[in-house]
Amino acid sequence: MFNRRKKLKKLTLILFALLFLVVACGDNKTQTSDNLNWTTNLEKAIETAKAENKAVLVNFTGSDWCKWCFKLSDEVFSQDEFNEYADANLILVKVDFPRNIPQSDQTKAYNQSLAQKFGVQGFPTIIIINSQGKPVAKTGYREGGAVNYINHIKSFLGS
């Protein structure tokens, strides 16, 4: 009887530990939302950026599962200051690696090829490409909100 009670206690502790991990690591948020004009084709974005003398911001994200991607979207991409800066200075490209949002095999292959090209190993990864089409920076989430992030981007572009 004592051995059985001991096993039950151990099993209960394991179950609580697993439950804690699921709650601590999970995030009930399913998607980020902003009012930005994201495109999904990098080559076309670079052409547009050259024509309009703008930079390209490429956002490698896990839009429906990545905690730090949610933070970047909430603290930066969904803010009016960033929206204004992006409209005037950036062409935005979203390269998404969702877990629960269906994508065509073609989109998955294209996104994977871009991730390989830029050496993306985690999310979010942000690539900044200047108006001449040359990658100038690789960065990610940064604390400090939209204005700080704008200044961070400007530091790579010399503006």
Residue pairs with C-beta under 8 A, 6 or more apart in sequence:
27 65
27 67
27 70
29 70
30 64
30 100
31 63
31 64
31 101
32 61
32 63
32 69
32 70
32 73
32 74
32 77
32 78
33 73
33 78
34 73
34 77
34 78
34 83
35 78
35 83
36 77
36 82
36 83
36 86
36 92
37 86
37 87
37 92
38 59
38 92
38 93
38 94
39 45
39 91
39 92
39 93
39 94
40 93
40 94
40 95
40 96
40 107
41 93
42 56
42 58
42 93
42 95
42 114
45 56
45 58
45 91
45 92
45 93
46 56
46 91
46 129
46 133
48 54
48 91
49 55
49 56
49 91
49 129
49 131
49 133
50 131
50 132
50 133
52 91
53 131
54 89
54 90
54 91
54 131
55 89
55 90
55 91
55 128
55 129
55 130
55 131
55 153
55 157
56 90
56 91
56 92
56 93
56 127
56 128
56 129
56 133
57 86
57 90
57 91
57 92
57 93
57 126
57 127
57 128
57 129
57 153
58 93
58 95
58 114
58 118
58 126
58 127
58 128
58 129
59 72
59 77
59 92
59 93
59 94
59 95
59 124
59 126
60 95
60 97
60 114
60 115
60 118
60 120
60 123
60 124
60 125
60 126
60 127
61 69
61 72
61 94
61 95
61 96
61 97
61 123
61 124
62 69
62 96
62 97
62 98
62 99
62 123
62 124
63 69
63 94
63 96
63 98
63 101
64 98
64 99
64 100
64 101
65 98
65 99
65 100
66 123
66 124
68 123
68 124
68 140
68 141
69 123
69 124
69 141
71 141
72 124
72 140
72 141
75 143
75 145
75 146
75 149
76 82
76 145
76 146
76 149
79 145
79 146
80 146
81 146
81 147
81 150
82 146
82 149
82 150
85 146
85 150
85 153
86 92
89 159
90 153
95 111
95 114
95 115
96 103
96 111
97 111
97 115
97 123
103 111
114 120
118 125
118 127
118 135
118 138
119 138
122 140
124 140
124 141
125 138
125 139
125 140
126 137
126 138
126 139
126 140
127 135
127 137
127 138
128 135
128 136
128 137
128 138
128 139
128 153
128 156
128 157
129 135
129 136
130 136
130 157
136 156
136 157
137 153
137 156
139 152
139 156
142 148
142 149
142 152
